[in-house]
Amino acid sequence: MDNSAVDQMLESGALCRVGAEDLDEFLAGDQLAVLFFAGGKSQRGDAHDVAVALREILRDYPGGIRAGLVEPSEETDLQPRFRVLVAPSLALVHGGSTLEVIPRVRDWSDYAGAFQRYLGPPGGTQTKEA
């Protein structure tokens, strides 16, 4: 993907690639998972903006979230499973169930509020049940 924020996150290990074959393994466990449906070339600018927001969320909750970039070739097949209607979108998933989908580029407060609903405030000592 020719998108600097996404590339940087992949290189740093903050974001991993996820496809249909390893998706269930990625979602297993008790941690909140976020699936990033970046979309194709026509959404590249918006995907970059969403990636920047996701990068900041991951910094706010170090070690509290697993983040995966859905393989572009598999997005269309996986979107219905996670209630994703448009790209780019972030799907927040816990226990295999989609908790919430954040479609397109949003205000920072929309991203922060969504993650706070499930993890509590950034830097807090307690997390909420997802």
Rosetta constraint file for C-alpha pairs under 8 A:
AtomPair CA 1 CA 6 HARMONIC 7.56 0.50
AtomPair CA 1 CA 7 HARMONIC 7.08 0.50
AtomPair CA 2 CA 7 HARMONIC 7.35 0.50
AtomPair CA 3 CA 7 HARMONIC 5.94 0.50
AtomPair CA 3 CA 44 HARMONIC 6.98 0.50
AtomPair CA 3 CA 47 HARMONIC 7.93 0.50
AtomPair CA 3 CA 48 HARMONIC 6.17 0.50
AtomPair CA 4 CA 8 HARMONIC 5.95 0.50
AtomPair CA 4 CA 48 HARMONIC 7.35 0.50
AtomPair CA 5 CA 9 HARMONIC 6.23 0.50
AtomPair CA 5 CA 48 HARMONIC 5.98 0.50
AtomPair CA 5 CA 51 HARMONIC 5.92 0.50
AtomPair CA 5 CA 52 HARMONIC 6.10 0.50
AtomPair CA 6 CA 10 HARMONIC 6.14 0.50
AtomPair CA 6 CA 15 HARMONIC 7.81 0.50
AtomPair CA 6 CA 48 HARMONIC 6.87 0.50
AtomPair CA 6 CA 51 HARMONIC 5.92 0.50
AtomPair CA 7 CA 11 HARMONIC 6.08 0.50
AtomPair CA 8 CA 12 HARMONIC 6.09 0.50
AtomPair CA 9 CA 13 HARMONIC 6.09 0.50
AtomPair CA 9 CA 14 HARMONIC 5.07 0.50
AtomPair CA 9 CA 15 HARMONIC 5.25 0.50
AtomPair CA 9 CA 55 HARMONIC 7.26 0.50
AtomPair CA 10 CA 14 HARMONIC 6.20 0.50
AtomPair CA 10 CA 15 HARMONIC 4.85 0.50
AtomPair CA 10 CA 16 HARMONIC 5.75 0.50
AtomPair CA 10 CA 17 HARMONIC 7.69 0.50
AtomPair CA 14 CA 55 HARMONIC 7.84 0.50
AtomPair CA 14 CA 58 HARMONIC 7.59 0.50
AtomPair CA 14 CA 67 HARMONIC 6.85 0.50
AtomPair CA 15 CA 66 HARMONIC 7.66 0.50
AtomPair CA 15 CA 67 HARMONIC 5.09 0.50
AtomPair CA 15 CA 68 HARMONIC 5.29 0.50
AtomPair CA 15 CA 69 HARMONIC 6.48 0.50
AtomPair CA 16 CA 67 HARMONIC 6.59 0.50
AtomPair CA 16 CA 68 HARMONIC 4.80 0.50
AtomPair CA 16 CA 69 HARMONIC 5.92 0.50
AtomPair CA 17 CA 68 HARMONIC 5.52 0.50
AtomPair CA 17 CA 69 HARMONIC 4.79 0.50
AtomPair CA 17 CA 70 HARMONIC 6.05 0.50
AtomPair CA 17 CA 71 HARMONIC 6.25 0.50
AtomPair CA 18 CA 22 HARMONIC 6.30 0.50
AtomPair CA 18 CA 23 HARMONIC 5.88 0.50
AtomPair CA 18 CA 26 HARMONIC 7.45 0.50
AtomPair CA 18 CA 68 HARMONIC 5.61 0.50
AtomPair CA 18 CA 69 HARMONIC 5.72 0.50
AtomPair CA 18 CA 70 HARMONIC 4.91 0.50
AtomPair CA 18 CA 71 HARMONIC 5.85 0.50
AtomPair CA 19 CA 23 HARMONIC 5.67 0.50
AtomPair CA 19 CA 70 HARMONIC 5.93 0.50
AtomPair CA 19 CA 71 HARMONIC 5.40 0.50
AtomPair CA 19 CA 74 HARMONIC 6.62 0.50
AtomPair CA 20 CA 24 HARMONIC 7.82 0.50
AtomPair CA 20 CA 74 HARMONIC 7.07 0.50
AtomPair CA 20 CA 78 HARMONIC 7.60 0.50
AtomPair CA 22 CA 26 HARMONIC 6.19 0.50
AtomPair CA 23 CA 27 HARMONIC 6.23 0.50
AtomPair CA 24 CA 28 HARMONIC 6.10 0.50
AtomPair CA 24 CA 96 HARMONIC 7.72 0.50
AtomPair CA 27 CA 33 HARMONIC 6.36 0.50
AtomPair CA 27 CA 93 HARMONIC 7.47 0.50
AtomPair CA 27 CA 94 HARMONIC 7.28 0.50
AtomPair CA 27 CA 95 HARMONIC 7.00 0.50
AtomPair CA 27 CA 96 HARMONIC 6.12 0.50
AtomPair CA 28 CA 95 HARMONIC 6.72 0.50
AtomPair CA 28 CA 96 HARMONIC 7.20 0.50
AtomPair CA 29 CA 95 HARMONIC 6.95 0.50
AtomPair CA 30 CA 94 HARMONIC 7.05 0.50
AtomPair CA 30 CA 95 HARMONIC 6.65 0.50
AtomPair CA 31 CA 64 HARMONIC 6.65 0.50
AtomPair CA 31 CA 65 HARMONIC 6.21 0.50
AtomPair CA 31 CA 66 HARMONIC 6.99 0.50
AtomPair CA 31 CA 94 HARMONIC 6.82 0.50
AtomPair CA 32 CA 64 HARMONIC 7.00 0.50
AtomPair CA 32 CA 65 HARMONIC 5.18 0.50
AtomPair CA 32 CA 66 HARMONIC 6.43 0.50
AtomPair CA 32 CA 92 HARMONIC 7.01 0.50
AtomPair CA 32 CA 93 HARMONIC 6.06 0.50
AtomPair CA 32 CA 94 HARMONIC 5.14 0.50
AtomPair CA 32 CA 130 HARMONIC 7.31 0.50
AtomPair CA 33 CA 65 HARMONIC 5.58 0.50
AtomPair CA 33 CA 66 HARMONIC 4.65 0.50
AtomPair CA 33 CA 67 HARMONIC 5.79 0.50
AtomPair CA 33 CA 68 HARMONIC 7.68 0.50
AtomPair CA 33 CA 92 HARMONIC 5.90 0.50
AtomPair CA 33 CA 93 HARMONIC 5.11 0.50
AtomPair CA 33 CA 94 HARMONIC 6.18 0.50
AtomPair CA 34 CA 65 HARMONIC 7.09 0.50
AtomPair CA 34 CA 66 HARMONIC 6.24 0.50
AtomPair CA 34 CA 67 HARMONIC 4.85 0.50
AtomPair CA 34 CA 68 HARMONIC 6.30 0.50
AtomPair CA 34 CA 90 HARMONIC 6.29 0.50
AtomPair CA 34 CA 91 HARMONIC 5.44 0.50
AtomPair CA 34 CA 92 HARMONIC 4.58 0.50
AtomPair CA 34 CA 93 HARMONIC 5.97 0.50
AtomPair CA 35 CA 67 HARMONIC 6.04 0.50
AtomPair CA 35 CA 68 HARMONIC 4.98 0.50
AtomPair CA 35 CA 69 HARMONIC 5.96 0.50
AtomPair CA 35 CA 70 HARMONIC 6.39 0.50
AtomPair CA 35 CA 90 HARMONIC 5.60 0.50
AtomPair CA 35 CA 91 HARMONIC 5.05 0.50
AtomPair CA 35 CA 92 HARMONIC 6.61 0.50
AtomPair CA 35 CA 93 HARMONIC 7.58 0.50
AtomPair CA 36 CA 67 HARMONIC 7.35 0.50
AtomPair CA 36 CA 68 HARMONIC 6.01 0.50
AtomPair CA 36 CA 69 HARMONIC 4.76 0.50
AtomPair CA 36 CA 70 HARMONIC 5.91 0.50
AtomPair CA 36 CA 88 HARMONIC 7.28 0.50
AtomPair CA 36 CA 89 HARMONIC 6.03 0.50
AtomPair CA 36 CA 90 HARMONIC 4.76 0.50
AtomPair CA 36 CA 91 HARMONIC 6.62 0.50
AtomPair CA 37 CA 69 HARMONIC 6.46 0.50
AtomPair CA 37 CA 70 HARMONIC 5.57 0.50
AtomPair CA 37 CA 72 HARMONIC 7.67 0.50
AtomPair CA 37 CA 75 HARMONIC 6.50 0.50
AtomPair CA 37 CA 87 HARMONIC 5.83 0.50
AtomPair CA 37 CA 88 HARMONIC 5.29 0.50
AtomPair CA 37 CA 89 HARMONIC 5.18 0.50
AtomPair CA 37 CA 90 HARMONIC 6.27 0.50
AtomPair CA 37 CA 91 HARMONIC 7.86 0.50
AtomPair CA 38 CA 43 HARMONIC 7.33 0.50
AtomPair CA 38 CA 44 HARMONIC 7.64 0.50
AtomPair CA 38 CA 47 HARMONIC 5.23 0.50
AtomPair CA 38 CA 69 HARMONIC 7.35 0.50
AtomPair CA 38 CA 70 HARMONIC 7.50 0.50
AtomPair CA 38 CA 72 HARMONIC 7.39 0.50
AtomPair CA 38 CA 87 HARMONIC 5.72 0.50
AtomPair CA 38 CA 88 HARMONIC 4.40 0.50
AtomPair CA 38 CA 89 HARMONIC 6.61 0.50
AtomPair CA 39 CA 43 HARMONIC 5.77 0.50
AtomPair CA 39 CA 44 HARMONIC 7.34 0.50
AtomPair CA 39 CA 47 HARMONIC 7.17 0.50
AtomPair CA 39 CA 72 HARMONIC 6.63 0.50
AtomPair CA 39 CA 75 HARMONIC 7.50 0.50
AtomPair CA 39 CA 87 HARMONIC 4.82 0.50
AtomPair CA 39 CA 88 HARMONIC 5.38 0.50
AtomPair CA 40 CA 44 HARMONIC 6.66 0.50
AtomPair CA 40 CA 72 HARMONIC 7.05 0.50
AtomPair CA 43 CA 47 HARMONIC 5.89 0.50
AtomPair CA 43 CA 87 HARMONIC 7.07 0.50
AtomPair CA 43 CA 88 HARMONIC 6.81 0.50
AtomPair CA 44 CA 48 HARMONIC 6.22 0.50
AtomPair CA 45 CA 49 HARMONIC 6.55 0.50
AtomPair CA 46 CA 50 HARMONIC 6.27 0.50
AtomPair CA 46 CA 88 HARMONIC 6.77 0.50
AtomPair CA 46 CA 104 HARMONIC 6.98 0.50
AtomPair CA 46 CA 105 HARMONIC 6.18 0.50
AtomPair CA 47 CA 51 HARMONIC 6.01 0.50
AtomPair CA 47 CA 87 HARMONIC 7.83 0.50
AtomPair CA 47 CA 88 HARMONIC 5.47 0.50
AtomPair CA 47 CA 105 HARMONIC 7.92 0.50
AtomPair CA 48 CA 52 HARMONIC 6.25 0.50
AtomPair CA 49 CA 53 HARMONIC 6.44 0.50
AtomPair CA 49 CA 105 HARMONIC 6.64 0.50
AtomPair CA 50 CA 54 HARMONIC 6.15 0.50
AtomPair CA 50 CA 88 HARMONIC 7.19 0.50
AtomPair CA 50 CA 89 HARMONIC 7.76 0.50
AtomPair CA 50 CA 104 HARMONIC 7.38 0.50
AtomPair CA 50 CA 105 HARMONIC 5.82 0.50
AtomPair CA 50 CA 106 HARMONIC 7.98 0.50
AtomPair CA 51 CA 55 HARMONIC 6.01 0.50
AtomPair CA 52 CA 56 HARMONIC 6.41 0.50
AtomPair CA 53 CA 57 HARMONIC 6.31 0.50
AtomPair CA 53 CA 108 HARMONIC 7.13 0.50
AtomPair CA 53 CA 111 HARMONIC 7.31 0.50
AtomPair CA 54 CA 58 HARMONIC 6.15 0.50
AtomPair CA 55 CA 59 HARMONIC 6.35 0.50
AtomPair CA 56 CA 60 HARMONIC 6.25 0.50
AtomPair CA 57 CA 61 HARMONIC 6.35 0.50
AtomPair CA 57 CA 111 HARMONIC 7.74 0.50
AtomPair CA 57 CA 112 HARMONIC 7.11 0.50
AtomPair CA 57 CA 115 HARMONIC 7.84 0.50
AtomPair CA 58 CA 62 HARMONIC 5.86 0.50
AtomPair CA 58 CA 63 HARMONIC 7.80 0.50
AtomPair CA 58 CA 64 HARMONIC 7.80 0.50
AtomPair CA 58 CA 65 HARMONIC 6.77 0.50
AtomPair CA 60 CA 122 HARMONIC 5.28 0.50
AtomPair CA 60 CA 123 HARMONIC 6.70 0.50
AtomPair CA 61 CA 65 HARMONIC 6.85 0.50
AtomPair CA 61 CA 122 HARMONIC 5.90 0.50
AtomPair CA 61 CA 123 HARMONIC 6.74 0.50
AtomPair CA 70 CA 74 HARMONIC 6.98 0.50
AtomPair CA 70 CA 75 HARMONIC 6.17 0.50
AtomPair CA 71 CA 75 HARMONIC 6.31 0.50
AtomPair CA 74 CA 78 HARMONIC 6.27 0.50
AtomPair CA 75 CA 79 HARMONIC 5.85 0.50
AtomPair CA 76 CA 80 HARMONIC 7.88 0.50
AtomPair CA 78 CA 82 HARMONIC 6.89 0.50
AtomPair CA 79 CA 83 HARMONIC 6.05 0.50
AtomPair CA 79 CA 84 HARMONIC 4.75 0.50
AtomPair CA 79 CA 85 HARMONIC 6.74 0.50
AtomPair CA 80 CA 84 HARMONIC 5.99 0.50
AtomPair CA 80 CA 85 HARMONIC 7.45 0.50
AtomPair CA 82 CA 91 HARMONIC 6.64 0.50
AtomPair CA 82 CA 97 HARMONIC 7.82 0.50
AtomPair CA 82 CA 98 HARMONIC 5.72 0.50
AtomPair CA 82 CA 101 HARMONIC 7.95 0.50
AtomPair CA 83 CA 98 HARMONIC 7.46 0.50
AtomPair CA 83 CA 101 HARMONIC 7.16 0.50
AtomPair CA 84 CA 89 HARMONIC 6.85 0.50
AtomPair CA 84 CA 91 HARMONIC 7.18 0.50
AtomPair CA 84 CA 101 HARMONIC 6.64 0.50
AtomPair CA 84 CA 103 HARMONIC 7.61 0.50
AtomPair CA 85 CA 103 HARMONIC 7.77 0.50
AtomPair CA 86 CA 103 HARMONIC 6.40 0.50
AtomPair CA 86 CA 104 HARMONIC 7.13 0.50
AtomPair CA 87 CA 103 HARMONIC 6.79 0.50
AtomPair CA 87 CA 104 HARMONIC 6.26 0.50
AtomPair CA 88 CA 103 HARMONIC 6.30 0.50
AtomPair CA 88 CA 104 HARMONIC 5.12 0.50
AtomPair CA 88 CA 105 HARMONIC 7.58 0.50
AtomPair CA 89 CA 101 HARMONIC 6.69 0.50
AtomPair CA 89 CA 102 HARMONIC 5.50 0.50
AtomPair CA 89 CA 103 HARMONIC 4.25 0.50
AtomPair CA 89 CA 104 HARMONIC 5.50 0.50
AtomPair CA 90 CA 101 HARMONIC 5.66 0.50
AtomPair CA 90 CA 102 HARMONIC 5.13 0.50
AtomPair CA 90 CA 103 HARMONIC 6.49 0.50
AtomPair CA 91 CA 98 HARMONIC 6.65 0.50
AtomPair CA 91 CA 99 HARMONIC 7.61 0.50
AtomPair CA 91 CA 100 HARMONIC 6.00 0.50
AtomPair CA 91 CA 101 HARMONIC 4.43 0.50
AtomPair CA 91 CA 102 HARMONIC 6.45 0.50
AtomPair CA 92 CA 98 HARMONIC 5.87 0.50
AtomPair CA 92 CA 99 HARMONIC 5.54 0.50
AtomPair CA 92 CA 100 HARMONIC 5.31 0.50
AtomPair CA 92 CA 101 HARMONIC 6.16 0.50
AtomPair CA 93 CA 97 HARMONIC 5.44 0.50
AtomPair CA 93 CA 98 HARMONIC 4.41 0.50
AtomPair CA 93 CA 99 HARMONIC 5.50 0.50
AtomPair CA 93 CA 100 HARMONIC 7.34 0.50
AtomPair CA 94 CA 98 HARMONIC 6.57 0.50
AtomPair CA 94 CA 99 HARMONIC 6.82 0.50
AtomPair CA 94 CA 130 HARMONIC 6.47 0.50
AtomPair CA 99 CA 130 HARMONIC 7.93 0.50
AtomPair CA 100 CA 114 HARMONIC 7.72 0.50
AtomPair CA 102 CA 106 HARMONIC 7.88 0.50
AtomPair CA 102 CA 111 HARMONIC 7.47 0.50
AtomPair CA 106 CA 110 HARMONIC 6.17 0.50
AtomPair CA 106 CA 111 HARMONIC 7.14 0.50
AtomPair CA 107 CA 111 HARMONIC 7.04 0.50
AtomPair CA 108 CA 112 HARMONIC 6.14 0.50
AtomPair CA 109 CA 113 HARMONIC 5.71 0.50
AtomPair CA 110 CA 114 HARMONIC 6.17 0.50
AtomPair CA 111 CA 115 HARMONIC 6.47 0.50
AtomPair CA 112 CA 116 HARMONIC 6.06 0.50
AtomPair CA 113 CA 117 HARMONIC 6.20 0.50
AtomPair CA 114 CA 118 HARMONIC 7.15 0.50
AtomPair CA 115 CA 119 HARMONIC 5.88 0.50
AtomPair CA 115 CA 120 HARMONIC 7.37 0.50
AtomPair CA 116 CA 120 HARMONIC 4.38 0.50
AtomPair CA 116 CA 121 HARMONIC 5.30 0.50
AtomPair CA 116 CA 122 HARMONIC 7.31 0.50
AtomPair CA 117 CA 128 HARMONIC 7.42 0.50
AtomPair CA 118 CA 127 HARMONIC 7.27 0.50
AtomPair CA 118 CA 128 HARMONIC 5.44 0.50
AtomPair CA 118 CA 129 HARMONIC 6.39 0.50
AtomPair CA 118 CA 130 HARMONIC 5.01 0.50
AtomPair CA 119 CA 126 HARMONIC 7.89 0.50
AtomPair CA 119 CA 127 HARMONIC 4.64 0.50
AtomPair CA 119 CA 128 HARMONIC 5.06 0.50
AtomPair CA 119 CA 129 HARMONIC 7.41 0.50
AtomPair CA 119 CA 130 HARMONIC 7.33 0.50
AtomPair CA 120 CA 124 HARMONIC 6.67 0.50
AtomPair CA 120 CA 126 HARMONIC 6.91 0.50
AtomPair CA 120 CA 127 HARMONIC 5.16 0.50
AtomPair CA 120 CA 128 HARMONIC 5.63 0.50
